């Protein structure tokens, strides 16, 4: 075995990325305070060809050097928009036919590994503030609340880890990797 060179990875250019059919997933960031987590959302979104990222509330927007530090240029490839109020963004997504999935620990949540996306559906995955989580109004507006199971002593995962696990799970279950 040997490590592959950048050329051997055969990645898309930004123009090719923009022209490629996207995974039917939109990420909604609900009041994310860390610009590094915002950058991670862009980088993860690029890795899995998501449709777009919606930045809400206090969530920082590009261009910003702290976002760029973790995004590594993904702010150029992944489509994004800013919407002040997360519930307004959700209302629009519902009109566009998205199923809304908040990632949070709540009474009656569905464990991520037990959730099976419906073939042909579009999903909006909502990730919340690093301290307070997904806002209660947003949870009430969601079609599903999914939870990443945890076995240790900590109460939560970093949002960037939760995004990676969740989007990977959806992409895997939707059969996108086998296309």
Secondary structure, DSSP 8 states (H G I E B T S, - for coil): -----HHHH----HHHHHHS--EEEEEEEES---HHHHHHHHHHHHHTTEEEEEEETT---SS-HHHHHHHTTHHHHSEEEEES-HHHHHHHHHHTTEEEEEE---TT-EEGGG----TT-EEEEEEEBTTTBS-HHHHHH-SEEEE----SS-S---HHHHHHHHHHHHHHHTTGGG-
